[in-house]
Amino acid sequence: MLVVAGRVFLAETAERGRPVIQNCSISVYEEGLIPQDEIPGIIGLLGECFEGYPDRSFYKQLPHRRWLVHDGDLVALVGADLRHMRLGDQGLRVTGIIDLCVRESHRSRGIAGTLVRSVEDFATAARSDAIILFADDQRLYRKLGFVSVQNPVRLLRLAENRSFDVVSRRYGDSLMIKSLSSVSWDSEAELDLLGYLY
């Protein structure tokens, strides 16, 4: 990847075993600094990729940082949430992956994998102990070293801009983690998100 004026240009070569992604660029923004003219594209892409997504730029809460991929128009994005959580009796510094999506016309080009690796680089620099996410389709994440865990999850239930209550439940195989530190992940302990579900 080549960084020019804060933008990362995807120009990896097939010789290194990665797909060639031409004419795409990644812009990285703190959530509050996303240019206003990007918001309609974010809303449109989220609605296109996720059935039933609300007509706004976030599902339950704003992420801390976003990566936006452009090929002329916005074609992919991902958000990240940096949070302190509790696993059993130990505190963890965690980065959560939020709303990874790629426009159908740009899938199978390595964009999603590049975005996940970009979040991982951010999480490592932020000294996160782990990255977590919730996914029904886990193929990409498994290729990138994530594993499913069955921890019970405690979270604040939010809906339509309202807090309701704190609940604890299991999410089957959809909870995935990638450890980034020497902290041991206890797959039997309750994971308290200390906030909402991504």
PyMOL commands that place a pseudoatom at each C-alpha (Angstrom):
pseudoatom trace, name=CA, resn=MET, resi=1, chain=A, elem=C, hetatm=0, pos=[0.000, 0.000, 0.000]
pseudoatom trace, name=CA, resn=LEU, resi=2, chain=A, elem=C, hetatm=0, pos=[1.094, 3.539, -0.749]
pseudoatom trace, name=CA, resn=VAL, resi=3, chain=A, elem=C, hetatm=0, pos=[0.151, 6.437, 1.536]
pseudoatom trace, name=CA, resn=VAL, resi=4, chain=A, elem=C, hetatm=0, pos=[-0.173, 9.832, -0.143]
pseudoatom trace, name=CA, resn=ALA, resi=5, chain=A, elem=C, hetatm=0, pos=[-1.571, 12.875, 1.694]
pseudoatom trace, name=CA, resn=GLY, resi=6, chain=A, elem=C, hetatm=0, pos=[-3.385, 10.709, 4.250]
pseudoatom trace, name=CA, resn=ARG, resi=7, chain=A, elem=C, hetatm=0, pos=[-4.917, 8.430, 1.604]
pseudoatom trace, name=CA, resn=VAL, resi=8, chain=A, elem=C, hetatm=0, pos=[-3.905, 4.818, 1.141]
pseudoatom trace, name=CA, resn=PHE, resi=9, chain=A, elem=C, hetatm=0, pos=[-3.778, 3.699, -2.476]
pseudoatom trace, name=CA, resn=LEU, resi=10, chain=A, elem=C, hetatm=0, pos=[-4.337, 0.010, -3.067]
pseudoatom trace, name=CA, resn=ALA, resi=11, chain=A, elem=C, hetatm=0, pos=[-1.762, -1.053, -5.592]
pseudoatom trace, name=CA, resn=GLU, resi=12, chain=A, elem=C, hetatm=0, pos=[-0.672, -4.457, -4.362]
pseudoatom trace, name=CA, resn=THR, resi=13, chain=A, elem=C, hetatm=0, pos=[0.655, -6.739, -7.017]
pseudoatom trace, name=CA, resn=ALA, resi=14, chain=A, elem=C, hetatm=0, pos=[-0.392, -10.248, -7.926]
pseudoatom trace, name=CA, resn=GLU, resi=15, chain=A, elem=C, hetatm=0, pos=[3.238, -11.376, -7.490]
pseudoatom trace, name=CA, resn=ARG, resi=16, chain=A, elem=C, hetatm=0, pos=[2.888, -10.941, -3.736]
pseudoatom trace, name=CA, resn=GLY, resi=17, chain=A, elem=C, hetatm=0, pos=[-0.173, -13.172, -3.688]
pseudoatom trace, name=CA, resn=ARG, resi=18, chain=A, elem=C, hetatm=0, pos=[-2.687, -10.378, -3.316]
pseudoatom trace, name=CA, resn=PRO, resi=19, chain=A, elem=C, hetatm=0, pos=[-5.253, -9.273, -5.856]
pseudoatom trace, name=CA, resn=VAL, resi=20, chain=A, elem=C, hetatm=0, pos=[-4.624, -6.164, -7.884]
pseudoatom trace, name=CA, resn=ILE, resi=21, chain=A, elem=C, hetatm=0, pos=[-7.053, -3.441, -6.868]
pseudoatom trace, name=CA, resn=GLN, resi=22, chain=A, elem=C, hetatm=0, pos=[-6.939, -0.638, -9.364]
pseudoatom trace, name=CA, resn=ASN, resi=23, chain=A, elem=C, hetatm=0, pos=[-8.248, 2.913, -9.044]
pseudoatom trace, name=CA, resn=CYS, resi=24, chain=A, elem=C, hetatm=0, pos=[-9.370, 2.495, -5.438]
pseudoatom trace, name=CA, resn=SER, resi=25, chain=A, elem=C, hetatm=0, pos=[-8.281, 4.584, -2.480]
pseudoatom trace, name=CA, resn=ILE, resi=26, chain=A, elem=C, hetatm=0, pos=[-8.926, 4.334, 1.245]
pseudoatom trace, name=CA, resn=SER, resi=27, chain=A, elem=C, hetatm=0, pos=[-9.610, 7.412, 3.346]
pseudoatom trace, name=CA, resn=VAL, resi=28, chain=A, elem=C, hetatm=0, pos=[-9.413, 7.021, 7.122]
pseudoatom trace, name=CA, resn=TYR, resi=29, chain=A, elem=C, hetatm=0, pos=[-11.471, 9.344, 9.317]
pseudoatom trace, name=CA, resn=GLU, resi=30, chain=A, elem=C, hetatm=0, pos=[-12.236, 9.857, 12.956]
pseudoatom trace, name=CA, resn=GLU, resi=31, chain=A, elem=C, hetatm=0, pos=[-16.037, 9.708, 12.974]
pseudoatom trace, name=CA, resn=GLY, resi=32, chain=A, elem=C, hetatm=0, pos=[-16.584, 13.370, 13.825]
pseudoatom trace, name=CA, resn=LEU, resi=33, chain=A, elem=C, hetatm=0, pos=[-14.293, 14.483, 11.003]
pseudoatom trace, name=CA, resn=ILE, resi=34, chain=A, elem=C, hetatm=0, pos=[-15.964, 12.667, 8.091]
pseudoatom trace, name=CA, resn=PRO, resi=35, chain=A, elem=C, hetatm=0, pos=[-16.768, 15.307, 5.457]
pseudoatom trace, name=CA, resn=GLN, resi=36, chain=A, elem=C, hetatm=0, pos=[-20.490, 16.031, 5.310]
pseudoatom trace, name=CA, resn=ASP, resi=37, chain=A, elem=C, hetatm=0, pos=[-20.601, 15.210, 1.588]
pseudoatom trace, name=CA, resn=GLU, resi=38, chain=A, elem=C, hetatm=0, pos=[-19.568, 11.605, 2.386]
pseudoatom trace, name=CA, resn=ILE, resi=39, chain=A, elem=C, hetatm=0, pos=[-22.605, 10.945, 4.635]
pseudoatom trace, name=CA, resn=PRO, resi=40, chain=A, elem=C, hetatm=0, pos=[-25.189, 10.308, 1.867]
pseudoatom trace, name=CA, resn=GLY, resi=41, chain=A, elem=C, hetatm=0, pos=[-22.856, 7.764, 0.266]
pseudoatom trace, name=CA, resn=ILE, resi=42, chain=A, elem=C, hetatm=0, pos=[-22.336, 6.008, 3.610]
pseudoatom trace, name=CA, resn=ILE, resi=43, chain=A, elem=C, hetatm=0, pos=[-26.101, 5.852, 4.210]
pseudoatom trace, name=CA, resn=GLY, resi=44, chain=A, elem=C, hetatm=0, pos=[-26.697, 4.523, 0.691]
pseudoatom trace, name=CA, resn=LEU, resi=45, chain=A, elem=C, hetatm=0, pos=[-23.989, 1.849, 0.870]
pseudoatom trace, name=CA, resn=LEU, resi=46, chain=A, elem=C, hetatm=0, pos=[-25.111, 0.593, 4.288]
pseudoatom trace, name=CA, resn=GLY, resi=47, chain=A, elem=C, hetatm=0, pos=[-28.704, 0.364, 3.058]
pseudoatom trace, name=CA, resn=GLU, resi=48, chain=A, elem=C, hetatm=0, pos=[-27.570, -1.472, -0.080]
pseudoatom trace, name=CA, resn=CYS, resi=49, chain=A, elem=C, hetatm=0, pos=[-25.477, -4.023, 1.826]
pseudoatom trace, name=CA, resn=PHE, resi=50, chain=A, elem=C, hetatm=0, pos=[-27.622, -4.644, 4.930]
pseudoatom trace, name=CA, resn=GLU, resi=51, chain=A, elem=C, hetatm=0, pos=[-31.323, -5.385, 4.599]
pseudoatom trace, name=CA, resn=GLY, resi=52, chain=A, elem=C, hetatm=0, pos=[-33.396, -3.328, 7.011]
pseudoatom trace, name=CA, resn=TYR, resi=53, chain=A, elem=C, hetatm=0, pos=[-30.565, -0.921, 7.885]
pseudoatom trace, name=CA, resn=PRO, resi=54, chain=A, elem=C, hetatm=0, pos=[-31.929, 2.371, 9.312]
pseudoatom trace, name=CA, resn=ASP, resi=55, chain=A, elem=C, hetatm=0, pos=[-31.823, 5.407, 7.020]
pseudoatom trace, name=CA, resn=ARG, resi=56, chain=A, elem=C, hetatm=0, pos=[-28.778, 6.905, 8.782]
pseudoatom trace, name=CA, resn=SER, resi=57, chain=A, elem=C, hetatm=0, pos=[-25.001, 6.459, 8.813]
pseudoatom trace, name=CA, resn=PHE, resi=58, chain=A, elem=C, hetatm=0, pos=[-24.904, 4.106, 11.826]
pseudoatom trace, name=CA, resn=TYR, resi=59, chain=A, elem=C, hetatm=0, pos=[-26.950, 1.227, 13.182]
pseudoatom trace, name=CA, resn=LYS, resi=60, chain=A, elem=C, hetatm=0, pos=[-27.026, 1.679, 16.962]
pseudoatom trace, name=CA, resn=GLN, resi=61, chain=A, elem=C, hetatm=0, pos=[-24.134, 4.013, 17.733]
pseudoatom trace, name=CA, resn=LEU, resi=62, chain=A, elem=C, hetatm=0, pos=[-21.430, 5.925, 15.873]
pseudoatom trace, name=CA, resn=PRO, resi=63, chain=A, elem=C, hetatm=0, pos=[-18.101, 4.103, 15.507]
pseudoatom trace, name=CA, resn=HIS, resi=64, chain=A, elem=C, hetatm=0, pos=[-14.906, 5.900, 16.527]
pseudoatom trace, name=CA, resn=ARG, resi=65, chain=A, elem=C, hetatm=0, pos=[-13.143, 5.565, 13.180]
pseudoatom trace, name=CA, resn=ARG, resi=66, chain=A, elem=C, hetatm=0, pos=[-14.075, 4.645, 9.604]
pseudoatom trace, name=CA, resn=TRP, resi=67, chain=A, elem=C, hetatm=0, pos=[-12.251, 3.520, 6.520]
pseudoatom trace, name=CA, resn=LEU, resi=68, chain=A, elem=C, hetatm=0, pos=[-13.957, 4.551, 3.271]
pseudoatom trace, name=CA, resn=VAL, resi=69, chain=A, elem=C, hetatm=0, pos=[-12.964, 3.002, -0.072]
pseudoatom trace, name=CA, resn=HIS, resi=70, chain=A, elem=C, hetatm=0, pos=[-13.598, 4.981, -3.245]
pseudoatom trace, name=CA, resn=ASP, resi=71, chain=A, elem=C, hetatm=0, pos=[-13.467, 3.977, -6.873]
pseudoatom trace, name=CA, resn=GLY, resi=72, chain=A, elem=C, hetatm=0, pos=[-14.921, 7.272, -7.986]
pseudoatom trace, name=CA, resn=ASP, resi=73, chain=A, elem=C, hetatm=0, pos=[-17.941, 6.622, -5.734]
pseudoatom trace, name=CA, resn=LEU, resi=74, chain=A, elem=C, hetatm=0, pos=[-17.927, 5.044, -2.289]
pseudoatom trace, name=CA, resn=VAL, resi=75, chain=A, elem=C, hetatm=0, pos=[-17.697, 1.260, -2.802]
pseudoatom trace, name=CA, resn=ALA, resi=76, chain=A, elem=C, hetatm=0, pos=[-16.757, -0.118, 0.641]
pseudoatom trace, name=CA, resn=LEU, resi=77, chain=A, elem=C, hetatm=0, pos=[-16.425, 0.846, 4.264]
pseudoatom trace, name=CA, resn=VAL, resi=78, chain=A, elem=C, hetatm=0, pos=[-15.757, -0.449, 7.746]
pseudoatom trace, name=CA, resn=GLY, resi=79, chain=A, elem=C, hetatm=0, pos=[-15.996, 1.092, 11.198]
pseudoatom trace, name=CA, resn=ALA, resi=80, chain=A, elem=C, hetatm=0, pos=[-14.022, 0.424, 14.370]
pseudoatom trace, name=CA, resn=ASP, resi=81, chain=A, elem=C, hetatm=0, pos=[-14.950, 0.934, 18.003]
pseudoatom trace, name=CA, resn=LEU, resi=82, chain=A, elem=C, hetatm=0, pos=[-12.253, 1.114, 20.670]
pseudoatom trace, name=CA, resn=ARG, resi=83, chain=A, elem=C, hetatm=0, pos=[-13.627, 0.044, 24.032]
pseudoatom trace, name=CA, resn=HIS, resi=84, chain=A, elem=C, hetatm=0, pos=[-12.708, -1.308, 27.439]
pseudoatom trace, name=CA, resn=MET, resi=85, chain=A, elem=C, hetatm=0, pos=[-14.578, -4.569, 28.142]
pseudoatom trace, name=CA, resn=ARG, resi=86, chain=A, elem=C, hetatm=0, pos=[-14.598, -7.174, 30.869]
pseudoatom trace, name=CA, resn=LEU, resi=87, chain=A, elem=C, hetatm=0, pos=[-13.977, -10.884, 30.297]
pseudoatom trace, name=CA, resn=GLY, resi=88, chain=A, elem=C, hetatm=0, pos=[-14.761, -12.696, 33.536]
pseudoatom trace, name=CA, resn=ASP, resi=89, chain=A, elem=C, hetatm=0, pos=[-12.755, -10.764, 36.130]
pseudoatom trace, name=CA, resn=GLN, resi=90, chain=A, elem=C, hetatm=0, pos=[-10.201, -9.235, 33.777]
pseudoatom trace, name=CA, resn=GLY, resi=91, chain=A, elem=C, hetatm=0, pos=[-10.389, -5.965, 31.890]
pseudoatom trace, name=CA, resn=LEU, resi=92, chain=A, elem=C, hetatm=0, pos=[-9.559, -5.953, 28.191]
pseudoatom trace, name=CA, resn=ARG, resi=93, chain=A, elem=C, hetatm=0, pos=[-8.808, -3.256, 25.670]
pseudoatom trace, name=CA, resn=VAL, resi=94, chain=A, elem=C, hetatm=0, pos=[-10.821, -4.268, 22.594]
pseudoatom trace, name=CA, resn=THR, resi=95, chain=A, elem=C, hetatm=0, pos=[-11.338, -3.007, 19.057]
pseudoatom trace, name=CA, resn=GLY, resi=96, chain=A, elem=C, hetatm=0, pos=[-14.661, -3.959, 17.493]
pseudoatom trace, name=CA, resn=ILE, resi=97, chain=A, elem=C, hetatm=0, pos=[-15.244, -4.252, 13.749]
pseudoatom trace, name=CA, resn=ILE, resi=98, chain=A, elem=C, hetatm=0, pos=[-18.491, -2.619, 12.682]
pseudoatom trace, name=CA, resn=ASP, resi=99, chain=A, elem=C, hetatm=0, pos=[-20.453, -2.678, 9.399]
pseudoatom trace, name=CA, resn=LEU, resi=100, chain=A, elem=C, hetatm=0, pos=[-17.879, -4.117, 7.008]
pseudoatom trace, name=CA, resn=CYS, resi=101, chain=A, elem=C, hetatm=0, pos=[-19.521, -3.841, 3.596]
pseudoatom trace, name=CA, resn=VAL, resi=102, chain=A, elem=C, hetatm=0, pos=[-18.482, -3.846, -0.058]
pseudoatom trace, name=CA, resn=ARG, resi=103, chain=A, elem=C, hetatm=0, pos=[-20.699, -2.890, -2.991]
pseudoatom trace, name=CA, resn=GLU, resi=104, chain=A, elem=C, hetatm=0, pos=[-21.582, -6.029, -4.958]
pseudoatom trace, name=CA, resn=SER, resi=105, chain=A, elem=C, hetatm=0, pos=[-19.809, -4.746, -8.093]
pseudoatom trace, name=CA, resn=HIS, resi=106, chain=A, elem=C, hetatm=0, pos=[-16.510, -4.571, -6.162]
pseudoatom trace, name=CA, resn=ARG, resi=107, chain=A, elem=C, hetatm=0, pos=[-16.580, -7.868, -4.257]
pseudoatom trace, name=CA, resn=SER, resi=108, chain=A, elem=C, hetatm=0, pos=[-13.929, -10.582, -4.694]
pseudoatom trace, name=CA, resn=ARG, resi=109, chain=A, elem=C, hetatm=0, pos=[-11.199, -7.996, -5.288]
pseudoatom trace, name=CA, resn=GLY, resi=110, chain=A, elem=C, hetatm=0, pos=[-9.533, -8.186, -1.873]
pseudoatom trace, name=CA, resn=ILE, resi=111, chain=A, elem=C, hetatm=0, pos=[-11.100, -4.967, -0.582]
pseudoatom trace, name=CA, resn=ALA, resi=112, chain=A, elem=C, hetatm=0, pos=[-12.802, -6.512, 2.477]
pseudoatom trace, name=CA, resn=GLY, resi=113, chain=A, elem=C, hetatm=0, pos=[-9.605, -8.297, 3.522]
pseudoatom trace, name=CA, resn=THR, resi=114, chain=A, elem=C, hetatm=0, pos=[-7.614, -5.089, 3.109]
pseudoatom trace, name=CA, resn=LEU, resi=115, chain=A, elem=C, hetatm=0, pos=[-10.102, -3.234, 5.312]
pseudoatom trace, name=CA, resn=VAL, resi=116, chain=A, elem=C, hetatm=0, pos=[-9.975, -5.890, 8.048]
pseudoatom trace, name=CA, resn=ARG, resi=117, chain=A, elem=C, hetatm=0, pos=[-6.154, -5.804, 7.982]
pseudoatom trace, name=CA, resn=SER, resi=118, chain=A, elem=C, hetatm=0, pos=[-6.317, -1.992, 8.235]
pseudoatom trace, name=CA, resn=VAL, resi=119, chain=A, elem=C, hetatm=0, pos=[-8.507, -2.269, 11.345]
pseudoatom trace, name=CA, resn=GLU, resi=120, chain=A, elem=C, hetatm=0, pos=[-6.076, -4.832, 12.747]
pseudoatom trace, name=CA, resn=ASP, resi=121, chain=A, elem=C, hetatm=0, pos=[-3.170, -2.409, 12.202]
pseudoatom trace, name=CA, resn=PHE, resi=122, chain=A, elem=C, hetatm=0, pos=[-5.167, 0.281, 14.035]
pseudoatom trace, name=CA, resn=ALA, resi=123, chain=A, elem=C, hetatm=0, pos=[-6.032, -2.138, 16.872]
pseudoatom trace, name=CA, resn=THR, resi=124, chain=A, elem=C, hetatm=0, pos=[-2.394, -3.150, 17.262]
pseudoatom trace, name=CA, resn=ALA, resi=125, chain=A, elem=C, hetatm=0, pos=[-1.266, 0.495, 17.370]
pseudoatom trace, name=CA, resn=ALA, resi=126, chain=A, elem=C, hetatm=0, pos=[-4.048, 1.194, 19.903]
pseudoatom trace, name=CA, resn=ARG, resi=127, chain=A, elem=C, hetatm=0, pos=[-2.672, -1.620, 22.119]
pseudoatom trace, name=CA, resn=SER, resi=128, chain=A, elem=C, hetatm=0, pos=[-5.871, -3.654, 21.935]
pseudoatom trace, name=CA, resn=ASP, resi=129, chain=A, elem=C, hetatm=0, pos=[-5.802, -7.089, 23.515]
pseudoatom trace, name=CA, resn=ALA, resi=130, chain=A, elem=C, hetatm=0, pos=[-8.236, -8.419, 20.907]
pseudoatom trace, name=CA, resn=ILE, resi=131, chain=A, elem=C, hetatm=0, pos=[-10.472, -7.592, 17.979]
pseudoatom trace, name=CA, resn=ILE, resi=132, chain=A, elem=C, hetatm=0, pos=[-14.077, -8.746, 18.171]
pseudoatom trace, name=CA, resn=LEU, resi=133, chain=A, elem=C, hetatm=0, pos=[-16.938, -8.842, 15.720]
pseudoatom trace, name=CA, resn=PHE, resi=134, chain=A, elem=C, hetatm=0, pos=[-20.264, -10.523, 15.141]
pseudoatom trace, name=CA, resn=ALA, resi=135, chain=A, elem=C, hetatm=0, pos=[-20.726, -12.238, 11.754]
pseudoatom trace, name=CA, resn=ASP, resi=136, chain=A, elem=C, hetatm=0, pos=[-23.054, -14.723, 10.135]
pseudoatom trace, name=CA, resn=ASP, resi=137, chain=A, elem=C, hetatm=0, pos=[-20.746, -15.287, 7.146]
pseudoatom trace, name=CA, resn=GLN, resi=138, chain=A, elem=C, hetatm=0, pos=[-17.378, -16.057, 8.707]
pseudoatom trace, name=CA, resn=ARG, resi=139, chain=A, elem=C, hetatm=0, pos=[-15.326, -17.235, 5.725]
pseudoatom trace, name=CA, resn=LEU, resi=140, chain=A, elem=C, hetatm=0, pos=[-13.265, -14.064, 5.302]
pseudoatom trace, name=CA, resn=TYR, resi=141, chain=A, elem=C, hetatm=0, pos=[-12.630, -13.663, 9.016]
pseudoatom trace, name=CA, resn=ARG, resi=142, chain=A, elem=C, hetatm=0, pos=[-11.490, -17.272, 9.439]
pseudoatom trace, name=CA, resn=LYS, resi=143, chain=A, elem=C, hetatm=0, pos=[-8.979, -16.777, 6.607]
pseudoatom trace, name=CA, resn=LEU, resi=144, chain=A, elem=C, hetatm=0, pos=[-7.649, -13.752, 8.494]
pseudoatom trace, name=CA, resn=GLY, resi=145, chain=A, elem=C, hetatm=0, pos=[-7.135, -15.631, 11.771]
pseudoatom trace, name=CA, resn=PHE, resi=146, chain=A, elem=C, hetatm=0, pos=[-10.378, -14.989, 13.649]
pseudoatom trace, name=CA, resn=VAL, resi=147, chain=A, elem=C, hetatm=0, pos=[-12.005, -17.775, 15.649]
pseudoatom trace, name=CA, resn=SER, resi=148, chain=A, elem=C, hetatm=0, pos=[-15.568, -18.262, 16.888]
pseudoatom trace, name=CA, resn=VAL, resi=149, chain=A, elem=C, hetatm=0, pos=[-16.147, -18.256, 20.643]
pseudoatom trace, name=CA, resn=GLN, resi=150, chain=A, elem=C, hetatm=0, pos=[-19.257, -19.161, 22.613]
pseudoatom trace, name=CA, resn=ASN, resi=151, chain=A, elem=C, hetatm=0, pos=[-18.966, -16.715, 25.513]
pseudoatom trace, name=CA, resn=PRO, resi=152, chain=A, elem=C, hetatm=0, pos=[-22.126, -15.424, 27.123]
pseudoatom trace, name=CA, resn=VAL, resi=153, chain=A, elem=C, hetatm=0, pos=[-22.325, -11.711, 26.275]
pseudoatom trace, name=CA, resn=ARG, resi=154, chain=A, elem=C, hetatm=0, pos=[-23.644, -8.960, 28.564]
pseudoatom trace, name=CA, resn=LEU, resi=155, chain=A, elem=C, hetatm=0, pos=[-24.696, -5.785, 26.760]
pseudoatom trace, name=CA, resn=LEU, resi=156, chain=A, elem=C, hetatm=0, pos=[-26.808, -2.672, 26.857]
pseudoatom trace, name=CA, resn=ARG, resi=157, chain=A, elem=C, hetatm=0, pos=[-29.852, -3.156, 24.661]
pseudoatom trace, name=CA, resn=LEU, resi=158, chain=A, elem=C, hetatm=0, pos=[-30.424, -0.187, 22.336]
pseudoatom trace, name=CA, resn=ALA, resi=159, chain=A, elem=C, hetatm=0, pos=[-33.100, 0.349, 19.696]
pseudoatom trace, name=CA, resn=GLU, resi=160, chain=A, elem=C, hetatm=0, pos=[-34.147, 3.438, 17.768]
pseudoatom trace, name=CA, resn=ASN, resi=161, chain=A, elem=C, hetatm=0, pos=[-31.948, 5.802, 19.787]
pseudoatom trace, name=CA, resn=ARG, resi=162, chain=A, elem=C, hetatm=0, pos=[-33.161, 4.510, 23.158]
pseudoatom trace, name=CA, resn=SER, resi=163, chain=A, elem=C, hetatm=0, pos=[-31.471, 2.492, 25.901]
pseudoatom trace, name=CA, resn=PHE, resi=164, chain=A, elem=C, hetatm=0, pos=[-33.611, -0.287, 27.311]
pseudoatom trace, name=CA, resn=ASP, resi=165, chain=A, elem=C, hetatm=0, pos=[-31.899, -2.662, 29.683]
pseudoatom trace, name=CA, resn=VAL, resi=166, chain=A, elem=C, hetatm=0, pos=[-28.868, -4.832, 30.232]
pseudoatom trace, name=CA, resn=VAL, resi=167, chain=A, elem=C, hetatm=0, pos=[-29.176, -8.415, 29.000]
pseudoatom trace, name=CA, resn=SER, resi=168, chain=A, elem=C, hetatm=0, pos=[-26.908, -11.442, 28.892]
pseudoatom trace, name=CA, resn=ARG, resi=169, chain=A, elem=C, hetatm=0, pos=[-27.147, -14.063, 26.145]
pseudoatom trace, name=CA, resn=ARG, resi=170, chain=A, elem=C, hetatm=0, pos=[-25.131, -16.257, 23.822]
pseudoatom trace, name=CA, resn=TYR, resi=171, chain=A, elem=C, hetatm=0, pos=[-24.730, -15.551, 20.106]
pseudoatom trace, name=CA, resn=GLY, resi=172, chain=A, elem=C, hetatm=0, pos=[-23.897, -19.040, 18.865]
pseudoatom trace, name=CA, resn=ASP, resi=173, chain=A, elem=C, hetatm=0, pos=[-20.944, -18.993, 16.495]
pseudoatom trace, name=CA, resn=SER, resi=174, chain=A, elem=C, hetatm=0, pos=[-21.414, -15.394, 15.375]
pseudoatom trace, name=CA, resn=LEU, resi=175, chain=A, elem=C, hetatm=0, pos=[-19.078, -13.902, 18.037]
pseudoatom trace, name=CA, resn=MET, resi=176, chain=A, elem=C, hetatm=0, pos=[-15.529, -13.959, 16.667]
pseudoatom trace, name=CA, resn=ILE, resi=177, chain=A, elem=C, hetatm=0, pos=[-12.238, -12.812, 18.149]
pseudoatom trace, name=CA, resn=LYS, resi=178, chain=A, elem=C, hetatm=0, pos=[-8.634, -12.382, 17.133]
pseudoatom trace, name=CA, resn=SER, resi=179, chain=A, elem=C, hetatm=0, pos=[-6.179, -12.140, 20.002]
pseudoatom trace, name=CA, resn=LEU, resi=180, chain=A, elem=C, hetatm=0, pos=[-3.506, -9.440, 19.695]
pseudoatom trace, name=CA, resn=SER, resi=181, chain=A, elem=C, hetatm=0, pos=[-1.785, -9.788, 23.076]
pseudoatom trace, name=CA, resn=SER, resi=182, chain=A, elem=C, hetatm=0, pos=[-0.682, -12.386, 25.578]
pseudoatom trace, name=CA, resn=VAL, resi=183, chain=A, elem=C, hetatm=0, pos=[-3.968, -12.064, 27.477]
pseudoatom trace, name=CA, resn=SER, resi=184, chain=A, elem=C, hetatm=0, pos=[-5.624, -15.488, 27.619]
pseudoatom trace, name=CA, resn=TRP, resi=185, chain=A, elem=C, hetatm=0, pos=[-9.200, -15.641, 26.269]
pseudoatom trace, name=CA, resn=ASP, resi=186, chain=A, elem=C, hetatm=0, pos=[-11.445, -17.637, 28.609]
pseudoatom trace, name=CA, resn=SER, resi=187, chain=A, elem=C, hetatm=0, pos=[-14.191, -18.935, 26.320]
pseudoatom trace, name=CA, resn=GLU, resi=188, chain=A, elem=C, hetatm=0, pos=[-16.420, -19.828, 29.292]
pseudoatom trace, name=CA, resn=ALA, resi=189, chain=A, elem=C, hetatm=0, pos=[-16.305, -16.424, 30.987]
pseudoatom trace, name=CA, resn=GLU, resi=190, chain=A, elem=C, hetatm=0, pos=[-18.971, -13.786, 30.431]
pseudoatom trace, name=CA, resn=LEU, resi=191, chain=A, elem=C, hetatm=0, pos=[-17.893, -11.032, 28.038]
pseudoatom trace, name=CA, resn=ASP, resi=192, chain=A, elem=C, hetatm=0, pos=[-19.325, -7.737, 29.267]
pseudoatom trace, name=CA, resn=LEU, resi=193, chain=A, elem=C, hetatm=0, pos=[-19.314, -5.316, 26.340]
pseudoatom trace, name=CA, resn=LEU, resi=194, chain=A, elem=C, hetatm=0, pos=[-19.796, -2.406, 28.773]
pseudoatom trace, name=CA, resn=GLY, resi=195, chain=A, elem=C, hetatm=0, pos=[-22.091, -0.960, 26.140]
pseudoatom trace, name=CA, resn=TYR, resi=196, chain=A, elem=C, hetatm=0, pos=[-24.112, -1.838, 23.058]
pseudoatom trace, name=CA, resn=LEU, resi=197, chain=A, elem=C, hetatm=0, pos=[-23.741, -4.744, 20.628]
pseudoatom trace, name=CA, resn=TYR, resi=198, chain=A, elem=C, hetatm=0, pos=[-21.955, -3.790, 17.403]
for i in range(1, 198): cmd.bond("trace and resi %d" % i, "trace and resi %d" % (i + 1))
show_as sticks, trace
zoom trace
